[in-house]
Structures are given as structure tokens and as C-alpha cells.
Amino acid sequence: MRLQLCTWPEVEAYLKRSTGIIQPIGSTEQHGPTGFIGTDSICPELIAERMGDDLDALVAPTINVGMAQHHLGFPGSASLRPSTLIAVVGDIVKSFARHGFDRFFFINGHGGNIPSLQAAFSEIYAERSFAADGGNRSPVRCEVRNWWQIKSVAAIANEVFGDAEGFHATPSEVALTYYGYPDDAARVKKNKLTPKRAPEGPIYDAEDYRRRFPDGRIGSDPSLASEEIGERLLEAAVEELSRDYRAFLEAD
Ligand code: NI
């Protein structure tokens, strides 16, 4: 169930049966010549929406822009500073917490978001910790799963792609988006990848990134991506993350 398509009385009724919410978070950044700019948002969104349907869980609007300053050398990329992202996550969680939500299950699609997400959770907990009486706030818990790192997904990526998985614009994430958006996939798939497998190296600022990785990819060969593998990855992620979400809701 997507929050964006609910009415407020439906949300009020949902809160009587669950105080959990799934929050997809991604990024708006280049993914090489054959990957969508929205890849990091599309992947967690596809997983979250399937989980929402299967588990009768509410899915919050995707946080579509993340911490991606190193991608700004490429047209179409957008970034929040770490401090902005921490504030955005805090304000969204506190908005929903005001209504009674207290279990926030983030599904993340972008590595650059991880430190800011952890800092945001610490800021949220600190407000309650510093107030001796709890600050008149109900306890809130936040968890994050980086979908591409979970056991079942990493196992498939390793089996199917091996080293060609690389680090950015990976065949796994590209495959999942191709499965979700086959018509757009047919268009971008035709673009050339030279070299087939991208170089590897460190990440600093935007100019340096573009110099080291001229087409935007790092260490990956996304020409191996297919809709069939995308579907397999989606099924595996939904199954594993659904188990994690249920356990998160049931934990004391
Ligand atoms: Ni990505």
C-alpha cells in the first residue's frame, strides 16, 4: 500500500493494526550510458512496493535524492549534502512519528547514503536520550537494509556476474530496473560500453570522479544485465527483506 495513494482516514485505520512503515531511499545520479539516472531509487521502490502489497504494509514516498556529490560531474545528477540528508530523514521520521508510527524500515539503494542515514538515526535517538523524561516523545526505531548487500541478493550477483558486478552501475541494479521498466530499458540497452568492463579506483570529488571514470561506471559490466535476472533479484530481495521487516516489527 503506497502512502501517496491513501487517504488520511485510511492511514488512521492502518495505525490501529500496525505502526510500521517501509521507507525507500535512493539517489538521482548517473549510472553510465546504459543505466537510468533513477536506478538507486527505482530498485528500493520496486522492492518496497511488492513488500507493501504482500504484507499489507504502508510504503512511504521514496526519498529520491541522496548524498551523491561525487556524481555531479555528469548532467542529470543531483545531491544533498550529508547535513541536508540527515535533516530530511529526521524531519520525515518525526512527521510520521507524530501520528504514531514507531518502526521505520529503510530500504536503501545507494552506498553514499549509508553514513548520513546512520547519523540521522543517531540524531533522532539523541533527542529522546537527552530529555530525561523522553521529551514527551514515543520511542522510535529505525533500521536500514542496503538491498544489494543482503545475503540472497549478493549470492545471486556473485553467482551470475562474479567480478563483473563491480561497484557502480552494476549489472544487478541495472537488471532490476530493466525488469521494472522494460520499455525504457529497450532504449538505453542499445548504447555502447567502452571498455566493456569499467575501471576501478577511489572516489573523491565530482571532477576527479569524471576523470577516473569517464562514462560513469566503476568496475562493472552492465551489458550482462537482463530482465530475467532482475526478476530473480526482486523475488529474492522481497523474500529476505519481508522476513526482516516482520522480525523488526515483532522485536521487543
Ligand atoms: Ni547505483
Residues whose N, C-alpha, C, O or C-beta is under 5 A from the ligand:
A	BS01	NI	T39 D40 G109 A169 E173
